[in-house]
Amino acid sequence: MVIAKEGVALSEDDIVLLRMLASGLPIEAIARRLGLSERTVRRRMRAVCDQLGFRTPIEAVVWAARQGLV
């Protein structure tokens, strides 16, 4: 677990997902690499955004980059 914004903890899987998005991979490629469905990847990204209080995945990626997580 990585302590994130205001005591919110992100799992290593969440960080991996953010890193993949930050690298420019599309959802379809991320899903293939993780062995998940595209829908599952979108749900997990939505959950990360909700935990961090962001409306869009790009906001979460930018925040993670500024924190040195990606």
Residue frames as a rotation matrix with the C-alpha (Angstrom) as fourth column:
MET 1
0.571 0.821 0.000 0.00
0.821 -0.571 0.000 0.00
0.000 0.000 -1.000 0.00
VAL 2
-0.646 -0.676 0.355 1.10
0.681 -0.720 -0.132 3.50
0.345 0.156 0.925 -0.84
ILE 3
-0.021 0.626 -0.780 -0.36
0.744 -0.511 -0.430 6.32
-0.668 -0.589 -0.455 1.21
ALA 4
-0.387 -0.019 0.922 -1.75
0.826 -0.450 0.338 8.83
0.409 0.893 0.191 -1.22
LYS 5
-0.564 0.232 0.792 -3.84
-0.077 -0.970 0.230 11.94
0.822 0.069 0.565 -0.92
GLU 6
-0.203 0.503 0.840 -5.24
-0.885 -0.462 0.063 12.77
0.419 -0.730 0.539 2.53
GLY 7
-0.395 -0.065 0.916 -4.69
-0.733 0.624 -0.272 9.32
-0.554 -0.779 -0.294 3.98
VAL 8
0.761 0.623 -0.178 -6.11
-0.593 0.558 -0.580 7.43
-0.262 0.547 0.795 1.00
ALA 9
-0.185 -0.835 0.519 -4.11
-0.396 0.546 0.738 4.28
-0.899 -0.069 -0.432 0.34
LEU 10
0.516 0.245 -0.821 -3.48
-0.856 0.175 -0.486 3.04
0.024 0.954 0.300 -3.18
SER 11
0.709 -0.262 0.655 -2.53
0.044 0.943 0.329 -0.56
-0.704 -0.204 0.680 -3.83
GLU 12
-0.424 -0.905 -0.040 0.47
-0.125 0.014 0.992 -1.53
-0.897 0.426 -0.119 -5.91
ASP 13
-0.347 0.397 0.850 -2.01
0.872 0.471 0.136 -2.65
-0.346 0.788 -0.509 -8.59
ASP 14
0.747 0.628 -0.216 -3.47
0.538 -0.763 -0.358 0.86
-0.390 0.151 -0.908 -8.63
ILE 15
0.276 -0.748 -0.604 0.00
-0.343 -0.663 0.665 2.34
-0.898 0.023 -0.439 -9.08
VAL 16
-0.633 -0.469 0.616 0.73
0.337 0.550 0.765 -0.09
-0.697 0.691 -0.190 -11.93
LEU 17
0.181 0.804 0.566 -2.51
0.954 -0.004 -0.300 0.96
-0.239 0.595 -0.768 -13.61
LEU 18
0.827 0.086 -0.556 -1.62
0.086 -0.996 -0.027 4.64
-0.556 -0.025 -0.831 -13.26
ARG 19
-0.174 -0.971 -0.164 1.88
-0.233 -0.121 0.965 3.97
-0.957 0.206 -0.205 -14.64
MET 20
-0.488 0.047 0.871 0.47
0.731 0.568 0.379 2.21
-0.477 0.822 -0.312 -17.68
LEU 21
0.627 0.756 0.186 -1.93
0.756 -0.533 -0.380 5.07
-0.188 0.379 -0.906 -18.35
ALA 22
0.610 -0.463 -0.643 0.88
-0.168 -0.869 0.466 7.58
-0.774 -0.176 -0.608 -17.88
SER 23
-0.453 -0.841 0.297 2.97
0.099 0.284 0.954 5.73
-0.886 0.461 -0.046 -20.46
GLY 24
-0.472 0.326 -0.819 0.26
-0.802 -0.545 0.245 6.37
-0.367 0.772 0.519 -23.03
LEU 25
-0.990 0.134 0.039 -1.13
0.140 0.923 0.359 2.88
0.012 0.361 -0.933 -23.34
PRO 26
-0.383 0.923 0.037 -4.79
-0.696 -0.315 0.645 2.73
0.607 0.222 0.763 -24.37
ILE 27
0.041 0.515 0.856 -7.29
-0.938 0.315 -0.145 0.93
-0.344 -0.797 0.496 -22.13
GLU 28
0.876 0.339 -0.344 -7.41
-0.460 0.801 -0.382 -2.00
0.146 0.493 0.858 -24.56
ALA 29
0.169 -0.908 -0.383 -3.65
-0.204 0.348 -0.915 -2.57
0.964 0.232 -0.127 -24.33
ILE 30
-0.496 -0.291 0.818 -3.67
-0.828 -0.124 -0.547 -2.23
0.261 -0.949 -0.179 -20.55
ALA 31
0.460 0.767 0.448 -6.46
-0.836 0.544 -0.074 -4.80
-0.300 -0.340 0.891 -20.31
ARG 32
0.795 -0.210 -0.569 -4.51
-0.213 0.782 -0.586 -7.25
0.568 0.587 0.577 -22.50
ARG 33
-0.201 -0.979 0.037 -1.29
-0.338 0.033 -0.941 -6.81
0.919 -0.202 -0.337 -20.51
LEU 34
-0.575 0.024 0.818 -3.07
-0.818 -0.034 -0.574 -7.28
0.014 -0.999 0.039 -17.18
GLY 35
-0.916 0.268 -0.299 -5.25
0.184 0.942 0.281 -10.14
0.357 0.203 -0.912 -18.42
LEU 36
-0.561 0.754 -0.341 -8.42
0.306 -0.194 -0.932 -8.21
-0.769 -0.627 -0.122 -17.58
SER 37
0.101 0.661 0.744 -11.42
0.995 -0.072 -0.071 -7.03
0.006 0.747 -0.664 -19.53
GLU 38
-0.609 -0.259 0.750 -11.56
0.401 -0.916 0.009 -3.44
0.685 0.306 0.661 -20.72
ARG 39
0.380 0.857 0.348 -14.58
-0.008 -0.374 0.928 -2.93
0.925 -0.355 -0.136 -18.50
THR 40
0.690 -0.195 -0.697 -12.66
0.715 0.331 0.616 -4.09
0.111 -0.923 0.368 -15.43
VAL 41
-0.444 -0.895 0.051 -9.80
0.887 -0.446 -0.119 -1.72
0.129 -0.007 0.992 -16.21
ARG 42
-0.380 0.377 0.845 -12.27
0.087 -0.894 0.439 1.17
0.921 0.241 0.307 -16.59
ARG 43
0.718 0.675 -0.167 -13.94
0.181 0.050 0.982 0.24
0.671 -0.736 -0.086 -13.29
ARG 44
0.337 -0.675 -0.657 -10.62
0.940 0.203 0.274 0.08
-0.052 -0.710 0.703 -11.48
MET 45
-0.660 -0.574 0.484 -9.57
0.626 -0.777 -0.066 3.43
0.414 0.260 0.872 -12.92
ARG 46
0.074 0.782 0.619 -12.90
-0.037 -0.618 0.785 4.94
0.997 -0.081 -0.017 -11.86
ALA 47
0.784 0.188 -0.591 -12.36
0.524 0.309 0.793 3.55
0.332 -0.932 0.144 -8.34
VAL 48
-0.227 -0.935 -0.273 -8.88
0.974 -0.220 -0.059 5.11
-0.005 -0.280 0.960 -8.19
CYS 49
-0.593 0.064 0.802 -10.28
0.251 -0.933 0.260 8.46
0.765 0.355 0.537 -9.36
ASP 50
0.492 0.860 0.134 -13.05
0.056 -0.185 0.981 8.27
0.869 -0.475 -0.139 -6.76
GLN 51
0.520 -0.372 -0.769 -10.58
0.849 0.323 0.418 7.45
0.093 -0.870 0.484 -3.98
LEU 52
-0.512 -0.853 -0.096 -8.38
0.855 -0.518 0.041 10.38
-0.085 -0.061 0.995 -4.92
GLY 53
0.098 0.662 -0.743 -11.25
0.469 -0.689 -0.553 12.78
-0.878 -0.294 -0.378 -5.55
PHE 54
-0.749 -0.381 -0.541 -10.62
-0.299 -0.535 0.790 13.33
-0.591 0.754 0.287 -9.26
ARG 55
0.317 0.934 -0.164 -13.16
-0.529 0.030 -0.848 13.38
-0.787 0.355 0.504 -12.07
THR 56
0.849 -0.033 -0.528 -10.94
-0.494 0.310 -0.813 12.08
0.191 0.950 0.246 -14.86
PRO 57
0.815 -0.580 0.010 -8.16
0.558 0.789 0.257 9.51
-0.157 -0.204 0.966 -15.15
ILE 58
0.237 -0.775 0.586 -5.79
0.557 -0.386 -0.736 12.11
0.796 0.500 0.340 -16.59
GLU 59
0.485 -0.027 0.874 -6.14
-0.582 -0.756 0.299 14.18
0.653 -0.654 -0.383 -13.39
ALA 60
0.940 -0.119 0.321 -5.18
-0.183 0.616 0.766 11.09
-0.289 -0.779 0.557 -11.38
VAL 61
0.593 -0.758 0.271 -2.19
0.788 0.479 -0.386 10.41
0.163 0.443 0.882 -13.65
VAL 62
0.232 -0.496 0.837 -0.99
0.071 -0.850 -0.523 14.02
0.970 0.180 -0.162 -13.41
TRP 63
0.701 0.072 0.709 -1.35
-0.669 -0.278 0.689 13.94
0.246 -0.958 -0.147 -9.63
ALA 64
0.918 -0.348 0.193 0.54
0.235 0.866 0.441 10.62
-0.320 -0.360 0.876 -9.45
ALA 65
0.407 -0.796 0.447 3.32
0.695 -0.048 -0.718 12.03
0.593 0.603 0.534 -11.63
ARG 66
0.298 -0.252 0.921 3.65
-0.361 -0.923 -0.135 15.07
0.884 -0.292 -0.366 -9.38
GLN 67
0.779 0.046 0.625 3.88
-0.618 0.221 0.754 12.75
-0.104 -0.974 0.201 -6.36
GLY 68
-0.257 -0.949 -0.185 6.61
-0.966 0.254 0.040 10.72
0.009 0.190 -0.982 -8.01
LEU 69
0.050 0.367 0.929 4.48
-0.450 0.839 -0.308 7.58
-0.892 -0.402 0.207 -8.14
VAL 70
0.806 0.247 0.538 4.66
0.344 0.544 -0.765 7.11
-0.482 0.802 0.353 -11.91
